Amino acid sequence: MARNFKDLTEREILALAISLEEEDGRVYADFADGLRDTYPATAKLFDDMQAEESGHRASLIATYRERFGEHIPLIRRQDVKGFVQRRPMWLKRPLKIAEVRKQAEIMELETRQFYQKAIRHVTDAGIRKLLGDLEEVERKHQVAAEAMEESIPQATKKGEDEAQRRLFVLQIVQPGLAGLMDGSVSTLAPVFAAAFATQKSHDAFLVGLAASIGAGISMAFAEALSDDGSMTGRGRPVLRGAVTGLMTATGGIGHTLPFLIKDFHLAFVAAVIVVAMELATIAWIRNRYMDTPLLSAAFQVVVGGVLVFVVGIWIGSS
């Protein structure tokens, strides 16, 4: 059962401080390790903070040994009421730079508040002085964590922002775009073939719905099972598969929904308009995130879409 802070002895408060500094140092080390390849400047800041936390821990241990001997009782943050439960975000890869900076700010604020509270419960002059010194250091750490983004040189920050953009493109945009292209283009043939073969909006809608959902499920599993992202940096397979599958289904359902209109000719015209919007969206995304010239992207997408569209009408009309 977790204990109240006010019930801790000076010995236990020192032991808790040692545990907190060790945990914070290890978290900062994990942050640095997870950010080193993509955000080296921020990783260096966390390396420095980890080294300082290690120094704090050494000072606390030296004071503890002087006052209470060699045995340090095991007392952790989860053993004392009032501490915020931490999600182990440092275990996730890839780390999100904004989340890491925010977590560092929260950690420093919490540690500073701990030292402020501990000073009021300690009577030993030497221990009070040490805790006061550490509280002042943590105050500076808190300010540094809050201003971490500003403390990074502009050129370095620009490079880190570009790296973050590349990760976003690699892990979200690329699988999403692949799904949207597959869903938008590959389902054109069955939808319009069914539409022209039956001349019934409802039948075309059912075929389109089945094709879209089926393609979404298929693409989701194919993308998730393609690789685990550990070597390619493409992110977690489940997220990547979910993005691909969702965008595949969305691409197919987009030009399927107009066939909910009972009037076949009106539904067909609406579906063609939606197809044009889908192809334009794909071309824009390729231009915006894949650095493909807009005219080139539009030409590639339109040619592929028109070919599949014509095949669907031809098969449906035969």
C-alpha positions as CSV (number, residue, x, y, z in Angstrom):
1,M,0.0,0.0,0.0
2,A,1.3,3.5,-1.0
3,R,2.3,5.6,2.0
4,N,1.6,9.3,2.7
5,F,4.6,11.6,2.1
6,K,4.1,13.2,5.6
7,D,4.7,9.8,7.2
8,L,8.2,9.3,5.7
9,T,11.2,9.6,7.9
10,E,14.3,11.6,6.8
11,R,16.0,8.4,6.0
12,E,13.2,7.4,3.7
13,I,13.0,10.8,2.1
14,L,16.6,10.6,1.1
15,A,16.2,7.1,-0.2
16,L,13.2,8.3,-2.3
17,A,15.2,11.2,-3.6
18,I,18.0,8.7,-4.7
19,S,15.4,6.6,-6.5
20,L,13.8,9.6,-8.2
21,E,17.1,10.9,-9.5
22,E,18.1,7.4,-10.8
23,E,14.8,7.0,-12.6
24,D,14.9,10.4,-14.1
25,G,18.4,9.9,-15.3
26,R,17.5,6.6,-16.9
27,V,14.5,8.1,-18.6
28,Y,16.7,11.0,-20.0
29,A,19.2,8.4,-21.2
30,D,16.4,6.6,-23.1
31,F,15.2,9.8,-24.6
32,A,18.7,10.6,-25.8
33,D,19.1,7.1,-27.2
34,G,15.7,7.3,-29.0
35,L,16.4,10.7,-30.5
36,R,20.1,10.5,-31.4
37,D,19.7,9.5,-35.0
38,T,17.0,11.9,-35.9
39,Y,17.4,14.8,-33.4
40,P,21.0,14.8,-32.4
41,A,20.9,18.3,-30.8
42,T,18.0,17.5,-28.5
43,A,19.6,14.1,-27.7
44,K,22.8,16.0,-26.6
45,L,20.6,18.1,-24.2
46,F,19.2,15.0,-22.7
47,D,22.7,13.5,-22.4
48,D,23.7,16.5,-20.4
49,M,20.6,16.3,-18.2
50,Q,21.2,12.6,-17.6
51,A,24.8,13.3,-16.5
52,E,23.5,16.0,-14.0
53,E,20.9,13.6,-12.6
54,S,23.7,11.1,-12.1
55,G,25.7,13.7,-10.2
56,H,22.7,14.5,-8.0
57,R,22.2,10.8,-7.2
58,A,25.9,10.5,-6.2
59,S,25.6,13.5,-3.9
60,L,22.5,12.1,-2.3
61,I,24.1,8.7,-1.8
62,A,27.1,10.3,-0.1
63,T,24.9,12.3,2.3
64,Y,22.8,9.2,3.0
65,R,25.9,7.1,3.8
66,E,27.2,9.8,6.1
67,R,24.0,10.0,8.0
68,F,22.4,6.5,7.9
69,G,25.0,4.0,6.8
70,E,25.3,1.7,3.8
71,H,21.9,0.2,3.4
72,I,19.5,2.2,1.3
73,P,15.9,1.0,1.7
74,L,13.9,0.5,-1.6
75,I,11.3,3.2,-1.8
76,R,10.0,4.3,-5.2
77,R,7.7,6.9,-6.6
78,Q,4.8,4.4,-6.9
79,D,5.3,3.6,-3.2
80,V,4.3,7.1,-2.1
81,K,1.0,8.9,-2.7
82,G,0.9,12.0,-4.8
83,F,3.2,11.2,-7.7
84,V,1.8,11.3,-11.2
85,Q,1.7,7.9,-12.9
86,R,4.1,8.0,-15.9
87,R,3.3,6.2,-19.1
88,P,6.5,4.5,-20.4
89,M,6.6,6.6,-23.5
90,W,10.4,6.3,-23.6
91,L,10.0,2.6,-24.6
92,K,8.2,3.6,-27.8
93,R,10.0,3.9,-31.1
94,P,10.1,6.2,-32.9
95,L,9.9,8.8,-30.2
96,K,7.8,11.9,-30.9
97,I,9.9,15.0,-30.2
98,A,7.0,17.2,-29.0
99,E,5.9,14.5,-26.5
100,V,9.4,14.0,-25.2
101,R,9.9,17.8,-24.6
102,K,6.6,18.0,-22.8
103,Q,7.4,15.0,-20.7
104,A,10.8,16.4,-19.7
105,E,9.1,19.6,-18.6
106,I,6.6,17.7,-16.4
107,M,9.3,15.5,-14.9
108,E,11.4,18.5,-13.9
109,L,8.4,20.3,-12.4
110,E,7.4,17.2,-10.3
111,T,11.0,16.7,-9.0
112,R,11.3,20.3,-8.1
113,Q,8.0,20.2,-6.1
114,F,9.3,17.0,-4.4
115,Y,12.4,18.8,-3.1
116,Q,10.3,21.8,-2.0
117,K,8.1,19.5,0.0
118,A,10.9,17.4,1.3
119,I,12.7,20.5,2.7
120,R,9.7,21.2,5.0
121,H,9.9,17.7,6.5
122,V,13.6,17.5,7.1
123,T,15.3,19.0,10.2
124,D,18.9,18.0,9.6
125,A,20.8,21.1,8.4
126,G,23.1,19.3,6.1
127,I,20.3,17.4,4.4
128,R,18.2,20.5,4.1
129,K,21.1,22.3,2.4
130,L,21.6,19.5,-0.1
131,L,17.9,19.3,-0.9
132,G,17.7,23.1,-1.3
133,D,20.7,23.0,-3.7
134,L,19.1,20.3,-5.7
135,E,15.7,22.1,-5.8
136,E,17.5,25.1,-7.3
137,V,19.1,22.9,-9.9
138,E,15.8,21.3,-10.8
139,R,14.3,24.8,-11.1
140,K,16.9,25.6,-13.7
141,H,16.2,22.3,-15.4
142,Q,12.5,23.1,-15.5
143,V,13.2,26.4,-17.2
144,A,15.6,24.7,-19.6
145,A,12.9,22.0,-20.4
146,E,10.3,24.7,-20.9
147,A,12.6,26.6,-23.3
148,M,14.2,23.4,-24.8
149,E,12.8,24.2,-28.3
150,E,14.2,27.8,-28.1
151,S,17.6,26.6,-26.8
152,I,18.3,24.7,-29.9
153,P,20.1,26.7,-32.7
154,Q,17.8,27.8,-35.5
155,A,19.7,25.8,-38.1
156,T,19.6,22.7,-36.0
157,K,16.0,23.1,-35.2
158,K,15.2,23.5,-38.9
159,G,17.1,20.2,-39.6
160,E,15.1,18.5,-36.8
161,D,11.8,19.8,-38.1
162,E,12.8,18.5,-41.5
163,A,13.6,15.1,-40.0
164,Q,10.2,15.1,-38.3
165,R,8.6,15.9,-41.6
166,R,10.4,13.0,-43.3
167,L,9.3,10.6,-40.6
168,F,5.7,11.8,-41.0
169,V,5.9,11.3,-44.7
170,L,7.5,7.9,-44.3
171,Q,5.2,6.5,-41.6
172,I,1.9,8.2,-42.4
173,V,1.7,9.9,-45.8
174,Q,3.3,7.2,-47.9
175,P,1.1,4.3,-46.6
176,G,-1.9,6.5,-46.6
177,L,-1.2,7.7,-50.2
178,A,-0.7,4.1,-51.3
179,G,-4.0,3.1,-49.8
180,L,-5.9,6.1,-51.3
181,M,-4.5,5.4,-54.8
182,D,-5.3,1.7,-54.6
183,G,-8.8,2.3,-53.2
184,S,-9.6,5.1,-55.6
185,V,-8.2,3.5,-58.8
186,S,-8.6,-0.2,-58.3
187,T,-12.2,-0.1,-57.4
188,L,-13.2,2.0,-60.4
189,A,-13.4,-0.9,-62.7
190,P,-15.8,-3.1,-60.6
191,V,-18.0,-0.2,-59.5
192,F,-18.6,1.2,-63.0
193,A,-18.7,-2.2,-64.6
194,A,-21.5,-3.2,-62.2
195,A,-23.2,0.2,-62.9
196,F,-23.2,-0.2,-66.6
197,A,-24.0,-3.9,-66.6
198,T,-27.1,-3.6,-64.3
199,Q,-28.1,0.1,-64.9
200,K,-29.1,0.0,-61.2
201,S,-27.6,2.3,-58.6
202,H,-28.2,-0.1,-55.7
203,D,-26.3,-2.9,-57.4
204,A,-23.4,-0.6,-58.2
205,F,-23.4,0.6,-54.6
206,L,-23.2,-3.0,-53.2
207,V,-20.4,-3.9,-55.5
208,G,-18.5,-0.8,-54.6
209,L,-19.0,-1.2,-50.9
210,A,-17.8,-4.8,-51.0
211,A,-14.8,-4.0,-53.2
212,S,-13.8,-1.0,-51.0
213,I,-14.1,-2.9,-47.7
214,G,-12.4,-6.0,-49.1
215,A,-9.6,-3.9,-50.6
216,G,-9.1,-2.1,-47.3
217,I,-8.8,-5.3,-45.3
218,S,-6.4,-6.8,-47.8
219,M,-4.2,-3.7,-48.0
220,A,-4.1,-3.3,-44.2
221,F,-2.8,-6.9,-43.7
222,A,-0.4,-6.6,-46.6
223,E,1.1,-3.4,-45.4
224,A,1.3,-4.5,-41.7
225,L,3.0,-7.7,-42.6
226,S,5.4,-6.2,-45.1
227,D,8.0,-5.4,-42.5
228,D,8.2,-4.5,-38.8
229,G,9.7,-1.1,-39.4
230,S,12.8,-1.7,-37.3
231,M,15.2,-1.4,-40.2
232,T,13.3,0.8,-42.6
233,G,12.1,3.4,-40.0
234,R,8.6,3.1,-41.4
235,G,7.0,3.0,-38.0
236,R,4.8,0.4,-36.2
237,P,3.2,-2.2,-38.5
238,V,-0.2,-2.0,-36.9
239,L,-0.4,1.8,-37.3
240,R,0.9,1.7,-40.8
241,G,-1.5,-1.1,-41.8
242,A,-4.4,0.7,-40.2
243,V,-3.6,3.9,-42.1
244,T,-3.3,2.0,-45.4
245,G,-6.4,0.0,-44.9
246,L,-8.5,3.0,-43.9
247,M,-7.4,5.1,-46.8
248,T,-7.9,2.3,-49.2
249,A,-11.5,1.8,-48.1
250,T,-12.0,5.6,-48.1
251,G,-10.8,5.9,-51.7
252,G,-13.2,3.2,-52.9
253,I,-16.2,4.3,-50.9
254,G,-15.8,7.9,-52.1
255,H,-17.1,7.2,-55.6
256,T,-19.4,4.4,-54.3
257,L,-21.6,6.7,-52.2
258,P,-23.1,8.6,-55.1
259,F,-24.9,5.3,-56.1
260,L,-27.1,5.7,-53.1
261,I,-29.0,8.1,-55.4
262,K,-31.8,6.1,-57.0
263,D,-31.6,8.0,-60.3
264,F,-28.9,6.0,-62.2
265,H,-27.8,8.8,-64.5
266,L,-27.6,11.4,-61.7
267,A,-25.7,8.9,-59.6
268,F,-23.3,8.2,-62.4
269,V,-22.6,11.9,-63.0
270,A,-22.0,12.5,-59.3
271,A,-19.7,9.5,-59.1
272,V,-17.6,10.8,-62.0
273,I,-17.3,14.2,-60.2
274,V,-16.1,12.4,-57.1
275,V,-13.6,10.4,-59.1
276,A,-12.2,13.6,-60.5
277,M,-11.9,15.1,-57.0
278,E,-10.2,11.9,-55.7
279,L,-7.6,12.0,-58.5
280,A,-7.0,15.7,-57.9
281,T,-6.4,15.0,-54.2
282,I,-4.0,12.3,-54.9
283,A,-2.0,14.5,-57.3
284,W,-1.9,17.3,-54.7
285,I,-0.6,15.0,-52.0
286,R,2.1,13.7,-54.3
287,N,3.1,17.2,-55.1
288,R,2.9,18.4,-51.5
289,Y,4.7,15.6,-49.7
290,M,6.5,13.5,-52.3
291,D,8.0,16.5,-54.2
292,T,6.5,15.4,-57.5
293,P,5.8,18.3,-59.9
294,L,2.1,19.0,-59.9
295,L,1.6,18.6,-63.7
296,S,3.6,15.3,-63.7
297,A,1.7,14.0,-60.7
298,A,-1.7,15.0,-62.2
299,F,-0.7,13.3,-65.6
300,Q,0.4,10.1,-63.9
301,V,-2.7,9.8,-61.7
302,V,-5.2,10.8,-64.4
303,V,-3.8,8.4,-67.0
304,G,-4.0,5.5,-64.6
305,G,-7.5,6.5,-63.4
306,V,-8.9,7.0,-66.9
307,L,-7.5,3.7,-68.1
308,V,-9.2,1.8,-65.2
309,F,-12.4,3.8,-65.6
310,V,-12.6,3.0,-69.3
311,V,-11.9,-0.7,-68.7
312,G,-14.8,-0.8,-66.2
313,I,-17.2,0.9,-68.6
314,W,-16.1,-1.4,-71.4
315,I,-16.6,-4.6,-69.4
316,G,-19.9,-3.4,-68.0
317,S,-21.2,-2.5,-71.4
318,S,-20.2,-5.7,-73.2
